[in-house]
Amino acid sequence: MYPRIKIKELEPINLEGGYLIDGFPSAGFSSAIASESMIKTSQFKLAGIIDSDSFPSISVIKNGKPNFPSSIFVNEDLKVGIFLSYLTLEQSMHRTTAKAMLKWAKKHKIGLIVSSIAIKSAKGNEEMTGIGSTDSARDKVKDAGLKVLEHGTVPGIPGILLNEGSMSGQDVIVLIFHSDGKGPDFKSSAQLCLAISKLIPGASCNIPSLQKEAEKAEIVIKETQEESSHLKDSMYM
């Protein structure tokens, strides 16, 4: 049986014609860090939780309060939703998670889904590129002044979002950035924030505070990963 993703909305959500940002970590933590910074900069509020029996049994404590490790944050003024997660999901969960995201986007009539993935690079300063699921999405990449990827592969949740989006006509853009694989990757997170802000009007990051946020977010993500690993190991001991 395939693992199931459960999404519980805490209040009515109106994002018709708006945007959804995929903040699940891919290679490295930049996507989650950029999403976290955007949430704090642009006054997002908690609007839902994302859970699964296949997720590790963990509560993430922030400012003295318990939090689900995967949540939905919304800014209705900007018409932007963010799926933020501190979990680096196993490959077996990628397809289910991507399809749950697409189903949620369809329910709320989302116009554009923005995802991202890192490519490891020694320098980490190569030009950021983008790829769109549809002609209109690819036009948006060009309009944002980004180079369109002509050849390559996109794995994981971002790859499935692209494939499924191309079949259903859902606009999906995946930003492909370079990272040296060392953290906290402030530079990649900042570049990713700036690229997202070019695609989503009104979305922004507080770059001066991003470095501190990068360090904090990386600590939480690493702790969550370590606790998840310990839980998994204890299950089979």
Backbone torsions as a table, in degrees:
resi	resn	phi	psi	omega
1	MET	NA	142.7	178.0
2	TYR	-79.1	143.7	176.5
3	PRO	-64.3	146.7	-179.7
4	ARG	-104.7	144.0	175.1
5	ILE	-105.6	129.6	178.9
6	LYS	-111.3	127.0	178.3
7	ILE	-115.2	121.7	178.4
8	LYS	-114.9	118.5	177.8
9	GLU	-88.1	135.6	-175.8
10	LEU	-91.0	-13.6	-179.9
11	GLU	-161.5	165.1	176.9
12	PRO	-61.4	142.5	-176.8
13	ILE	-126.6	129.5	177.3
14	ASN	-122.6	102.0	179.2
15	LEU	-126.7	23.7	-175.3
16	GLU	-55.3	126.9	-179.8
17	GLY	77.6	6.0	-174.8
18	GLY	-97.1	-145.0	-168.1
19	TYR	-132.7	151.1	173.6
20	LEU	-130.4	128.4	178.5
21	ILE	-105.0	128.2	176.2
22	ASP	-86.0	109.3	-178.9
23	GLY	-105.6	20.1	174.7
24	PHE	-73.9	132.2	179.2
25	PRO	-61.2	138.3	173.6
26	SER	-107.3	-116.3	173.8
27	ALA	-85.0	113.3	-174.8
28	GLY	85.7	-174.5	-171.6
29	PHE	-113.1	3.9	-170.3
30	SER	-58.3	-40.8	-177.5
31	SER	-64.2	-42.0	179.2
32	ALA	-69.0	-39.6	-179.9
33	ILE	-66.5	-44.0	178.9
34	ALA	-62.1	-42.2	179.7
35	SER	-64.1	-42.8	179.4
36	GLU	-61.5	-42.5	179.7
37	SER	-64.7	-40.9	-179.8
38	MET	-64.2	-39.6	179.0
39	ILE	-60.9	-43.2	-177.3
40	LYS	-75.4	-32.5	-177.6
41	THR	-75.7	-38.4	-169.4
42	SER	-108.7	21.8	171.1
43	GLN	59.1	52.8	173.0
44	PHE	-81.8	156.4	176.1
45	LYS	-126.4	151.9	178.3
46	LEU	-65.7	126.2	-176.7
47	ALA	-127.3	-7.4	-179.8
48	GLY	-174.8	168.6	177.2
49	ILE	-126.6	150.3	179.4
50	ILE	-117.8	123.9	-175.0
51	ASP	-142.6	163.8	178.3
52	SER	-160.2	147.6	174.7
53	ASP	-63.9	-18.1	179.5
54	SER	-88.9	-7.9	175.8
55	PHE	-76.5	150.8	174.9
56	PRO	-64.1	148.3	-178.3
57	SER	-82.6	85.8	-174.4
58	ILE	-136.5	140.9	169.7
59	SER	-111.3	129.8	178.6
60	VAL	-95.2	116.6	-177.2
61	ILE	-91.4	121.2	178.9
62	LYS	-132.2	126.6	-178.5
63	ASN	54.0	37.9	176.4
64	GLY	79.7	3.8	-177.0
65	LYS	-118.1	143.1	177.5
66	PRO	-76.2	143.4	179.3
67	ASN	-138.1	144.9	169.3
68	PHE	-64.9	144.6	-178.6
69	PRO	-69.8	-14.7	176.9
70	SER	-133.1	125.7	-173.7
71	SER	-142.3	167.6	175.9
72	ILE	-113.7	127.4	176.1
73	PHE	-116.5	143.9	-172.9
74	VAL	-135.9	140.7	167.5
75	ASN	-125.2	101.3	-174.6
76	GLU	-71.5	-25.6	177.0
77	ASP	-64.1	-39.1	178.4
78	LEU	-88.3	-10.6	-175.4
79	LYS	60.8	45.2	-177.4
80	VAL	-126.3	131.6	170.7
81	GLY	-116.1	147.7	178.9
82	ILE	-128.9	126.7	169.1
83	PHE	-89.9	102.4	-178.2
84	LEU	-102.8	131.8	179.8
85	SER	-140.3	143.6	173.2
86	TYR	-99.7	5.2	-178.3
87	LEU	-99.0	131.1	168.8
88	THR	-93.2	104.9	-170.4
89	LEU	-75.5	148.2	173.5
90	GLU	-68.6	157.0	-176.5
91	GLN	-57.0	-33.2	-178.5
92	SER	-64.2	-18.0	-178.7
93	MET	-96.1	-9.2	-172.6
94	HIS	-62.3	-49.1	-176.0
95	ARG	-64.3	-45.2	-179.3
96	THR	-62.9	-41.6	-179.3
97	THR	-66.2	-44.7	179.3
98	ALA	-62.2	-42.7	-179.1
99	LYS	-68.5	-34.4	176.0
100	ALA	-65.0	-38.2	178.0
101	MET	-64.5	-44.6	179.4
102	LEU	-65.0	-40.4	178.6
103	LYS	-63.4	-42.4	179.3
104	TRP	-65.7	-40.3	178.8
105	ALA	-62.6	-40.4	178.4
106	LYS	-66.1	-42.1	179.6
107	LYS	-58.0	-40.1	-176.1
108	HIS	-98.9	11.4	174.9
109	LYS	55.0	45.8	178.8
110	ILE	-68.5	134.9	179.7
111	GLY	-81.6	-39.0	-174.7
112	LEU	-143.5	130.5	171.8
113	ILE	-102.5	131.3	178.6
114	VAL	-116.3	121.4	177.7
115	SER	-123.3	178.6	-179.0
116	SER	-158.3	158.3	176.9
117	ILE	-151.9	145.7	-178.1
118	ALA	-97.8	144.0	170.0
119	ILE	-113.2	127.4	-177.4
120	LYS	-68.7	133.5	-178.4
121	SER	-146.3	140.0	-179.0
122	ALA	-62.8	-40.0	-178.1
123	LYS	-85.5	-39.7	179.9
124	GLY	71.6	17.1	-176.7
125	ASN	-124.2	16.9	178.3
126	GLU	-69.2	162.2	-176.9
127	GLU	-64.5	135.8	176.7
128	MET	-74.6	139.9	178.2
129	THR	-123.9	169.8	178.9
130	GLY	-141.9	157.8	176.3
131	ILE	-138.6	138.6	-178.7
132	GLY	-113.3	151.7	-178.7
133	SER	-78.3	-22.7	-176.3
134	THR	-134.1	169.8	176.8
135	ASP	-59.3	-42.0	-179.0
136	SER	-66.4	-35.8	177.7
137	ALA	-67.5	-40.3	178.4
138	ARG	-66.2	-34.1	175.5
139	ASP	-64.2	-38.0	178.5
140	LYS	-64.1	-37.3	177.3
141	VAL	-61.2	-47.1	179.8
142	LYS	-64.8	-42.1	-178.7
143	ASP	-63.0	-27.5	179.3
144	ALA	-81.7	-0.9	178.9
145	GLY	80.5	19.8	-180.0
146	LEU	-102.0	148.6	176.9
147	LYS	-75.1	138.3	179.1
148	VAL	-89.4	128.5	177.4
149	LEU	-66.4	125.4	-178.7
150	GLU	-95.2	-35.5	-177.7
151	HIS	-143.5	140.3	178.6
152	GLY	153.6	-172.6	177.5
153	THR	-130.3	146.2	177.8
154	VAL	-125.3	108.9	-176.8
155	PRO	-88.4	177.4	169.6
156	GLY	67.9	-156.0	-179.2
157	ILE	-56.3	-45.2	179.3
158	PRO	-59.1	-39.2	179.4
159	GLY	-64.3	-40.9	179.5
160	ILE	-69.1	-38.3	176.2
161	LEU	-59.3	-41.9	178.6
162	LEU	-63.6	-49.7	-176.9
163	ASN	-62.8	-49.0	-178.6
164	GLU	-67.5	-36.8	178.4
165	GLY	-64.7	-37.0	179.2
166	SER	-66.7	-31.0	179.8
167	MET	-78.1	-36.0	-174.8
168	SER	-95.0	-10.7	-177.0
169	GLY	85.1	9.3	177.4
170	GLN	-78.3	125.9	175.9
171	ASP	-67.4	121.2	175.5
172	VAL	-131.9	133.5	173.0
173	ILE	-121.4	129.4	174.3
174	VAL	-110.2	122.4	176.1
175	LEU	-89.8	129.1	-177.8
176	ILE	-111.6	114.3	-177.1
177	PHE	-121.7	165.3	-177.0
178	HIS	-107.8	141.6	-179.2
179	SER	-140.9	149.5	177.7
180	ASP	-83.0	-0.9	177.4
181	GLY	81.1	-0.3	179.7
182	LYS	-101.9	145.9	-177.9
183	GLY	-125.6	167.4	-3.5
184	PRO	-74.2	131.6	-173.6
185	ASP	-86.0	76.2	-178.2
186	PHE	-60.3	-42.2	-175.5
187	LYS	-62.8	-48.3	179.6
188	SER	-64.4	-39.3	179.3
189	SER	-63.6	-41.7	179.6
190	ALA	-66.0	-43.5	178.3
191	GLN	-61.5	-41.0	-179.7
192	LEU	-65.8	-42.5	177.1
193	CYS	-58.1	-45.7	-178.5
194	LEU	-64.2	-40.4	179.5
195	ALA	-65.9	-41.9	178.6
196	ILE	-63.2	-39.5	-179.4
197	SER	-65.7	-23.9	175.3
198	LYS	-74.9	-27.2	-178.6
199	LEU	-90.1	-27.3	-174.9
200	ILE	-121.7	106.7	-178.5
201	PRO	-58.0	130.1	176.6
202	GLY	92.3	-22.0	178.8
203	ALA	-74.1	138.5	-178.2
204	SER	-157.0	164.8	175.7
205	CYS	-126.0	146.8	173.2
206	ASN	-84.9	93.6	-173.6
207	ILE	-59.2	-42.6	179.2
208	PRO	-58.0	-33.9	-179.6
209	SER	-90.3	-5.3	-173.9
210	LEU	-65.4	-34.7	-178.3
211	GLN	-62.9	-43.7	177.2
212	LYS	-63.7	-42.3	179.9
213	GLU	-64.3	-37.2	178.4
214	ALA	-60.4	-43.9	-179.4
215	GLU	-66.5	-43.5	179.8
216	LYS	-64.8	-47.6	-177.3
217	ALA	-63.6	-38.6	-179.0
218	GLU	-64.1	-39.0	179.1
219	ILE	-60.9	-46.3	-178.8
220	VAL	-64.6	-43.8	-178.8
221	ILE	-64.0	-43.7	-180.0
222	LYS	-64.4	-41.7	178.4
223	GLU	-62.6	-42.1	178.9
224	THR	-62.5	-42.7	178.6
225	GLN	-62.1	-43.8	-178.2
226	GLU	-65.4	-43.7	178.6
227	GLU	-64.1	-38.1	178.0
228	SER	-62.2	-41.8	-179.5
229	SER	-65.5	-42.4	178.9
230	HIS	-63.1	-41.1	178.3
231	LEU	-61.1	-45.0	-179.1
232	LYS	-63.1	-42.7	179.6
233	ASP	-63.7	-41.0	-177.5
234	SER	-69.0	-25.7	179.5
235	MET	-66.6	-26.0	-174.9
236	TYR	-112.5	9.4	-179.8
237	MET	-77.9	NA	NA
